[in-house]
C-alpha cells in the first residue's frame, strides 16, 4: 500500500514545503486550499516531484462541509491515511479590548473548529493507516505557533487558537496513541512566508525561520516508531529571547 497523506493549506508556504518533501518520498497526496487554479498547478508539480497520485480539493476550511469532502476524496483514492497535516490557518492581530467578534469567530472556525472536524473524520483512515504500517503507525502533525505557548501582545485570539490546537494534539495522544495514531504540534516563531509579510518591516525576513526548518521537523516526526509520542515542539528564532515570536 502506498503511503498517503492529507495536507491542508498545501498551495503555499509551510504546507507546500511539506507536500513537496512527501512527494519526493513517494507519498500519495490529498491537498487542499481555497485557490483551485493554484492548487491544480501545485498538484502537477507534486506529481513531477514523485508523488504517484495527487488529489486536489479546492475548499474553504471554514465551510462545515469541507471535512467530509476531504476525507471522502482521500478514502476513495487511497483507502487509508499514513499522515494528516493540519496546516491551514489564518493570522490575525489586534488588542483584546478592540478585537471584532466577527473576526474572532472566523479565526476560531479556521484555526480550531476546522482542524478538529477534519481530525475527527480522518481517524478511521488514520487507524487503518497505522494497521497497515505497524512499525511507524500513523501521524498527525498540527502546525501551531510559539504564540500558543508564550503570550504576545495583540496576538490573543491567534495564540489562543494555537494553544487549543496543541491541547487537542495532547488529548489525541491520550486517546489514540495506543491505536498507533500519534500527534505532534509544531510551534514555530515567525516563518518567512506570505503569512508573515505584515510584520517584515519590524522583523526582517532574513531573521525568520525558513519553511525548510519546519519541513525537517515534520519529516522527522513521520519517521518515529509507533512507540514514540512527541506531543509538541517549539521552534524559536536565533537571536530572539526564545519566548516570543
Secondary structure as GFF3:
##gff-version 3
##sequence-region A 1 245
A	DSSP	beta_strand	4	8	.	.	.	ID=ss1
A	DSSP	alpha_helix	13	24	.	.	.	ID=ss2
A	DSSP	beta_strand	28	33	.	.	.	ID=ss3
A	DSSP	alpha_helix	36	49	.	.	.	ID=ss4
A	DSSP	beta_strand	54	58	.	.	.	ID=ss5
A	DSSP	alpha_helix	66	78	.	.	.	ID=ss6
A	DSSP	beta_strand	83	86	.	.	.	ID=ss7
A	DSSP	three_ten_helix	96	98	.	.	.	ID=ss8
A	DSSP	alpha_helix	101	108	.	.	.	ID=ss9
A	DSSP	pi_helix	109	113	.	.	.	ID=ss10
A	DSSP	alpha_helix	114	132	.	.	.	ID=ss11
A	DSSP	beta_strand	138	143	.	.	.	ID=ss12
A	DSSP	three_ten_helix	146	148	.	.	.	ID=ss13
A	DSSP	alpha_helix	156	176	.	.	.	ID=ss14
A	DSSP	three_ten_helix	177	179	.	.	.	ID=ss15
A	DSSP	beta_strand	181	188	.	.	.	ID=ss16
A	DSSP	three_ten_helix	194	199	.	.	.	ID=ss17
A	DSSP	three_ten_helix	205	207	.	.	.	ID=ss18
A	DSSP	alpha_helix	211	222	.	.	.	ID=ss19
A	DSSP	beta_strand	232	235	.	.	.	ID=ss20
###
